[in-house]
Structures are given as structure tokens and as C-alpha cells.
Amino acid sequence: MMNLIKTIDKKINSMIVALAINGVLLIILGLLIVWTDFVLRLTVGIFVLLVDYSFLYGAYKVWSIKDELKKYLNLK
């Protein structure tokens, strides 16, 4: 039981770190929007990529937690 809790805790912590880093990057991109049209287009493109990465990373972490729960509960 403790091994399962540690594994889930580790995965959730890594997801929190990834979301925090994405948040900081989005703040920086928000500041860059003020400058020029090229930077605006660049930041919108990077914003879309960051959102995409966040969703994919979150989905992977939820899938891995589901997999750990299946192993722990001996489900097939």
C-alpha cells in the first residue's frame, strides 16, 4: 500500500512541477506579446504548443497512475 502511495505521489509531484514550469513560460510569453507583430505570432504559436504539451503530459501521468492502480489491485 505504501509503495502505491509513494508512486502516485511521485507522479503527481512531477505533474505539478511541469504545470508550474508551463505557467512561468506562459507569463514570460504574455510579457513578450506587448512588443511586435512577429513576436505576437511567435508567442501564440508557442502558447499552442505549451497547451498541447500540458494536455499530453497530463494524460500520460493519469494513464500511468491508472496503470499503477491496476497493478496494485491485480486487475487485468
N, CA, C and O atoms as a GROMACS GRO file, in nm:
protein
  304
    1MET      N    1   0.083  -0.120   0.000
    1MET     CA    2   0.000   0.000   0.000
    1MET      C    3   0.087   0.126   0.000
    1MET      O    4   0.059   0.221  -0.073
    2MET      N    5   0.191   0.125   0.081
    2MET     CA    6   0.278   0.242   0.088
    2MET      C    7   0.353   0.264  -0.044
    2MET      O    8   0.376   0.378  -0.085
    3ASN      N    9   0.390   0.154  -0.111
    3ASN     CA   10   0.458   0.165  -0.239
    3ASN      C   11   0.368   0.232  -0.342
    3ASN      O   12   0.414   0.315  -0.419
    4LEU      N   13   0.240   0.196  -0.342
    4LEU     CA   14   0.145   0.258  -0.434
    4LEU      C   15   0.130   0.407  -0.406
    4LEU      O   16   0.127   0.488  -0.498
    5ILE      N   17   0.120   0.442  -0.280
    5ILE     CA   18   0.104   0.583  -0.242
    5ILE      C   19   0.228   0.662  -0.280
    5ILE      O   20   0.217   0.775  -0.329
    6LYS      N   21   0.346   0.606  -0.260
    6LYS     CA   22   0.469   0.675  -0.298
    6LYS      C   23   0.477   0.695  -0.448
    6LYS      O   24   0.519   0.801  -0.495
    7THR      N   25   0.437   0.594  -0.524
    7THR     CA   26   0.441   0.603  -0.670
    7THR      C   27   0.344   0.710  -0.720
    7THR      O   28   0.380   0.792  -0.806
    8ILE      N   29   0.223   0.709  -0.668
    8ILE     CA   30   0.125   0.810  -0.708
    8ILE      C   31   0.171   0.949  -0.666
    8ILE      O   32   0.155   1.044  -0.742
    9ASP      N   33   0.227   0.961  -0.547
    9ASP     CA   34   0.276   1.090  -0.500
    9ASP      C   35   0.387   1.143  -0.589
    9ASP      O   36   0.391   1.263  -0.620
   10LYS      N   37   0.478   1.056  -0.632
   10LYS     CA   38   0.588   1.096  -0.719
   10LYS      C   39   0.537   1.144  -0.854
   10LYS      O   40   0.586   1.244  -0.907
   11LYS      N   41   0.439   1.075  -0.909
   11LYS     CA   42   0.383   1.112  -1.039
   11LYS      C   43   0.306   1.244  -1.031
   11LYS      O   44   0.315   1.327  -1.121
   12ILE      N   45   0.233   1.263  -0.924
   12ILE     CA   46   0.159   1.388  -0.907
   12ILE      C   47   0.256   1.504  -0.886
   12ILE      O   48   0.233   1.613  -0.938
   13ASN      N   49   0.364   1.482  -0.811
   13ASN     CA   50   0.463   1.588  -0.793
   13ASN      C   51   0.529   1.628  -0.924
   13ASN      O   52   0.552   1.747  -0.948
   14SER      N   53   0.559   1.531  -1.008
   14SER     CA   54   0.620   1.565  -1.137
   14SER      C   55   0.522   1.640  -1.226
   14SER      O   56   0.562   1.726  -1.304
   15MET      N   57   0.393   1.608  -1.216
   15MET     CA   58   0.292   1.681  -1.292
   15MET      C   59   0.279   1.824  -1.241
   15MET      O   60   0.262   1.916  -1.321
   16ILE      N   61   0.288   1.844  -1.111
   16ILE     CA   62   0.282   1.979  -1.054
   16ILE      C   63   0.400   2.062  -1.101
   16ILE      O   64   0.383   2.179  -1.136
   17VAL      N   65   0.518   2.003  -1.104
   17VAL     CA   66   0.637   2.076  -1.150
   17VAL      C   67   0.622   2.115  -1.297
   17VAL      O   68   0.655   2.227  -1.335
   18ALA      N   69   0.574   2.023  -1.379
   18ALA     CA   70   0.557   2.052  -1.522
   18ALA      C   71   0.456   2.164  -1.543
   18ALA      O   72   0.477   2.252  -1.626
   19LEU      N   73   0.346   2.161  -1.469
   19LEU     CA   74   0.246   2.266  -1.484
   19LEU      C   75   0.298   2.401  -1.433
   19LEU      O   76   0.265   2.505  -1.489
   20ALA      N   77   0.379   2.400  -1.327
   20ALA     CA   78   0.437   2.524  -1.277
   20ALA      C   79   0.534   2.584  -1.378
   20ALA      O   80   0.535   2.705  -1.398
   21ILE      N   81   0.615   2.501  -1.440
   21ILE     CA   82   0.710   2.549  -1.541
   21ILE      C   83   0.633   2.606  -1.660
   21ILE      O   84   0.670   2.710  -1.714
   22ASN      N   85   0.527   2.537  -1.702
   22ASN     CA   86   0.446   2.588  -1.811
   22ASN      C   87   0.382   2.722  -1.774
   22ASN      O   88   0.370   2.810  -1.858
   23GLY      N   89   0.340   2.737  -1.650
   23GLY     CA   90   0.282   2.863  -1.604
   23GLY      C   91   0.383   2.977  -1.611
   23GLY      O   92   0.349   3.087  -1.654
   24VAL      N   93   0.506   2.952  -1.570
   24VAL     CA   94   0.610   3.054  -1.576
   24VAL      C   95   0.639   3.092  -1.721
   24VAL      O   96   0.655   3.209  -1.754
   25LEU      N   97   0.646   2.992  -1.808
   25LEU     CA   98   0.670   3.019  -1.950
   25LEU      C   99   0.555   3.100  -2.010
   25LEU      O  100   0.579   3.188  -2.093
   26LEU      N  101   0.433   3.072  -1.969
   26LEU     CA  102   0.320   3.149  -2.020
   26LEU      C  103   0.323   3.293  -1.971
   26LEU      O  104   0.282   3.384  -2.044
   27ILE      N  105   0.371   3.317  -1.850
   27ILE     CA  106   0.386   3.455  -1.802
   27ILE      C  107   0.489   3.529  -1.885
   27ILE      O  108   0.468   3.644  -1.923
   28ILE      N  109   0.600   3.463  -1.914
   28ILE     CA  110   0.704   3.525  -1.998
   28ILE      C  111   0.649   3.553  -2.137
   28ILE      O  112   0.674   3.660  -2.193
   29LEU      N  113   0.575   3.459  -2.193
   29LEU     CA  114   0.516   3.479  -2.325
   29LEU      C  115   0.414   3.593  -2.322
   29LEU      O  116   0.403   3.668  -2.419
   30GLY      N  117   0.340   3.605  -2.215
   30GLY     CA  118   0.245   3.715  -2.201
   30GLY      C  119   0.315   3.850  -2.203
   30GLY      O  120   0.262   3.946  -2.258
   31LEU      N  121   0.433   3.858  -2.144
   31LEU     CA  122   0.509   3.983  -2.147
   31LEU      C  123   0.565   4.011  -2.286
   31LEU      O  124   0.577   4.127  -2.325
   32LEU      N  125   0.599   3.907  -2.361
   32LEU     CA  126   0.654   3.925  -2.495
   32LEU      C  127   0.548   3.970  -2.596
   32LEU      O  128   0.583   4.027  -2.699
   33ILE      N  129   0.422   3.947  -2.568
   33ILE     CA  130   0.316   3.982  -2.661
   33ILE      C  131   0.311   4.134  -2.685
   33ILE      O  132   0.266   4.178  -2.791
   34VAL      N  133   0.355   4.210  -2.591
   34VAL     CA  134   0.345   4.356  -2.599
   34VAL      C  135   0.432   4.414  -2.710
   34VAL      O  136   0.404   4.524  -2.756
   35TRP      N  137   0.536   4.347  -2.756
   35TRP     CA  138   0.634   4.407  -2.844
   35TRP      C  139   0.590   4.422  -2.989
   35TRP      O  140   0.538   4.528  -3.025
   36THR      N  141   0.608   4.323  -3.073
   36THR     CA  142   0.582   4.340  -3.217
   36THR      C  143   0.486   4.234  -3.268
   36THR      O  144   0.450   4.140  -3.197
   37ASP      N  145   0.446   4.250  -3.395
   37ASP     CA  146   0.355   4.152  -3.456
   37ASP      C  147   0.421   4.016  -3.471
   37ASP      O  148   0.357   3.913  -3.450
   38PHE      N  149   0.549   4.015  -3.508
   38PHE     CA  150   0.619   3.888  -3.523
   38PHE      C  151   0.626   3.815  -3.390
   38PHE      O  152   0.602   3.694  -3.384
   39VAL      N  153   0.659   3.887  -3.285
   39VAL     CA  154   0.667   3.825  -3.152
   39VAL      C  155   0.529   3.777  -3.109
   39VAL      O  156   0.516   3.674  -3.042
   40LEU      N  157   0.424   3.852  -3.146
   40LEU     CA  158   0.288   3.810  -3.113
   40LEU      C  159   0.255   3.677  -3.182
   40LEU      O  160   0.201   3.587  -3.117
   41ARG      N  161   0.285   3.664  -3.309
   41ARG     CA  162   0.260   3.539  -3.379
   41ARG      C  163   0.344   3.425  -3.321
   41ARG      O  164   0.296   3.313  -3.306
   42LEU      N  165   0.468   3.456  -3.288
   42LEU     CA  166   0.556   3.356  -3.229
   42LEU      C  167   0.504   3.309  -3.094
   42LEU      O  168   0.503   3.189  -3.065
   43THR      N  169   0.461   3.403  -3.012
   43THR     CA  170   0.412   3.365  -2.879
   43THR      C  171   0.281   3.288  -2.887
   43THR      O  172   0.258   3.198  -2.806
   44VAL      N  173   0.195   3.322  -2.981
   44VAL     CA  174   0.070   3.246  -2.996
   44VAL      C  175   0.102   3.102  -3.038
   44VAL      O  176   0.041   3.007  -2.988
   45GLY      N  177   0.197   3.086  -3.128
   45GLY     CA  178   0.237   2.952  -3.169
   45GLY      C  179   0.297   2.873  -3.054
   45GLY      O  180   0.266   2.755  -3.036
   46ILE      N  181   0.382   2.937  -2.978
   46ILE     CA  182   0.444   2.868  -2.864
   46ILE      C  183   0.339   2.838  -2.756
   46ILE      O  184   0.346   2.735  -2.690
   47PHE      N  185   0.243   2.928  -2.739
   47PHE     CA  186   0.135   2.905  -2.644
   47PHE      C  187   0.056   2.779  -2.681
   47PHE      O  188   0.024   2.697  -2.595
   48VAL      N  189   0.024   2.765  -2.808
   48VAL     CA  190  -0.049   2.647  -2.853
   48VAL      C  191   0.034   2.521  -2.827
   48VAL      O  192  -0.020   2.420  -2.783
   49LEU      N  193   0.163   2.527  -2.854
   49LEU     CA  194   0.249   2.411  -2.827
   49LEU      C  195   0.256   2.379  -2.678
   49LEU      O  196   0.257   2.262  -2.640
   50LEU      N  197   0.262   2.482  -2.593
   50LEU     CA  198   0.266   2.459  -2.448
   50LEU      C  199   0.138   2.396  -2.397
   50LEU      O  200   0.141   2.306  -2.313
   51VAL      N  201   0.025   2.444  -2.447
   51VAL     CA  202  -0.103   2.386  -2.405
   51VAL      C  203  -0.111   2.240  -2.450
   51VAL      O  204  -0.156   2.154  -2.375
   52ASP      N  205  -0.068   2.214  -2.573
   52ASP     CA  206  -0.067   2.078  -2.624
   52ASP      C  207   0.022   1.988  -2.538
   52ASP      O  208  -0.017   1.877  -2.503
   53TYR      N  209   0.141   2.036  -2.506
   53TYR     CA  210   0.233   1.959  -2.422
   53TYR      C  211   0.171   1.932  -2.284
   53TYR      O  212   0.183   1.822  -2.231
   54SER      N  213   0.107   2.033  -2.227
   54SER     CA  214   0.046   2.016  -2.095
   54SER      C  215  -0.062   1.907  -2.097
   54SER      O  216  -0.068   1.823  -2.008
   55PHE      N  217  -0.146   1.910  -2.201
   55PHE     CA  218  -0.250   1.808  -2.210
   55PHE      C  219  -0.192   1.669  -2.230
   55PHE      O  220  -0.236   1.573  -2.167
   56LEU      N  221  -0.092   1.657  -2.317
   56LEU     CA  222  -0.032   1.526  -2.341
   56LEU      C  223   0.039   1.474  -2.215
   56LEU      O  224   0.028   1.356  -2.182
   57TYR      N  225   0.110   1.562  -2.146
   57TYR     CA  226   0.181   1.521  -2.025
   57TYR      C  227   0.081   1.481  -1.915
   57TYR      O  228   0.101   1.382  -1.846
   58GLY      N  229  -0.024   1.559  -1.900
   58GLY     CA  230  -0.126   1.526  -1.801
   58GLY      C  231  -0.194   1.394  -1.832
   58GLY      O  232  -0.219   1.314  -1.742
   59ALA      N  233  -0.223   1.370  -1.960
   59ALA     CA  234  -0.285   1.244  -1.999
   59ALA      C  235  -0.192   1.126  -1.971
   59ALA      O  236  -0.236   1.021  -1.925
   60TYR      N  237  -0.063   1.144  -1.998
   60TYR     CA  238   0.033   1.038  -1.970
   60TYR      C  239   0.040   1.007  -1.821
   60TYR      O  240   0.043   0.891  -1.782
   61LYS      N  241   0.042   1.111  -1.738
   61LYS     CA  242   0.050   1.088  -1.594
   61LYS      C  243  -0.076   1.021  -1.541
   61LYS      O  244  -0.067   0.932  -1.455
   62VAL      N  245  -0.193   1.061  -1.589
   62VAL     CA  246  -0.317   0.997  -1.545
   62VAL      C  247  -0.318   0.851  -1.589
   62VAL      O  248  -0.360   0.763  -1.513
   63TRP      N  249  -0.271   0.824  -1.712
   63TRP     CA  250  -0.265   0.686  -1.760
   63TRP      C  251  -0.170   0.603  -1.675
   63TRP      O  252  -0.200   0.489  -1.642
   64SER      N  253  -0.054   0.660  -1.637
   64SER     CA  254   0.042   0.584  -1.557
   64SER      C  255  -0.011   0.558  -1.417
   64SER      O  256   0.015   0.452  -1.359
   65ILE      N  257  -0.086   0.654  -1.360
   65ILE     CA  258  -0.148   0.631  -1.228
   65ILE      C  259  -0.252   0.520  -1.240
   65ILE      O  260  -0.262   0.435  -1.152
   66LYS      N  261  -0.331   0.522  -1.347
   66LYS     CA  262  -0.430   0.417  -1.371
   66LYS      C  263  -0.363   0.281  -1.383
   66LYS      O  264  -0.413   0.181  -1.330
   67ASP      N  265  -0.249   0.277  -1.451
   67ASP     CA  266  -0.175   0.152  -1.467
   67ASP      C  267  -0.124   0.102  -1.332
   67ASP      O  268  -0.130  -0.017  -1.304
   68GLU      N  269  -0.074   0.193  -1.249
   68GLU     CA  270  -0.026   0.153  -1.116
   68GLU      C  271  -0.141   0.100  -1.030
   68GLU      O  272  -0.124   0.003  -0.957
   69LEU      N  273  -0.257   0.163  -1.040
   69LEU     CA  274  -0.372   0.115  -0.965
   69LEU      C  275  -0.415  -0.024  -1.012
   69LEU      O  276  -0.454  -0.108  -0.930
   70LYS      N  277  -0.408  -0.048  -1.142
   70LYS     CA  278  -0.443  -0.180  -1.194
   70LYS      C  279  -0.344  -0.286  -1.142
   70LYS      O  280  -0.384  -0.396  -1.107
   71LYS      N  281  -0.216  -0.250  -1.139
   71LYS     CA  282  -0.116  -0.345  -1.086
   71LYS      C  283  -0.141  -0.373  -0.939
   71LYS      O  284  -0.132  -0.488  -0.894
   72TYR      N  285  -0.173  -0.268  -0.863
   72TYR     CA  286  -0.191  -0.285  -0.719
   72TYR      C  287  -0.317  -0.366  -0.689
   72TYR      O  288  -0.317  -0.449  -0.597
   73LEU      N  289  -0.422  -0.343  -0.764
   73LEU     CA  290  -0.548  -0.413  -0.737
   73LEU      C  291  -0.558  -0.545  -0.813
   73LEU      O  292  -0.661  -0.613  -0.805
   74ASN      N  293  -0.454  -0.582  -0.887
   74ASN     CA  294  -0.446  -0.706  -0.964
   74ASN      C  295  -0.562  -0.719  -1.064
   74ASN      O  296  -0.622  -0.825  -1.077
   75LEU      N  297  -0.590  -0.611  -1.132
   75LEU     CA  298  -0.690  -0.612  -1.238
   75LEU      C  299  -0.621  -0.639  -1.370
   75LEU      O  300  -0.503  -0.611  -1.384
   76LYS      N  301  -0.694  -0.694  -1.466
   76LYS     CA  302  -0.632  -0.725  -1.595
   76LYS      C  303  -0.672  -0.628  -1.699
   76LYS      O  304  -0.629  -0.639  -1.814
   0.00000   0.00000   0.00000
